Amino acid sequence: MDFLAQGLNIVSKGVIAFGSLWTIWGIIVLGAGLKDHNGQDIRNGLLQAVGGALVISASAWITQINVSFA
């Protein structure tokens, strides 16, 4: 039964990495939008950065789930 916990841990690490990259890319888009004074890019970058942070927090929360059936 430890396989399920190990698999969940590996998936969680992958999702955290994806969320980190998504957040970083959102910050880059936000910075480019601020430099160009482009409102739509500012909004998209901010929402993307917040979305990436939510993905990271959800993945960290998933690791707290107890999957042992004993």
Secondary structure, DSSP 4 states (H G I P E B T S, - for coil): -HHHHHHHHHHHHHHHHHHHHHHHHHHHHHHHHHHHT-HHHHHHHHHHHHHHHHHHHHHHHHTT------
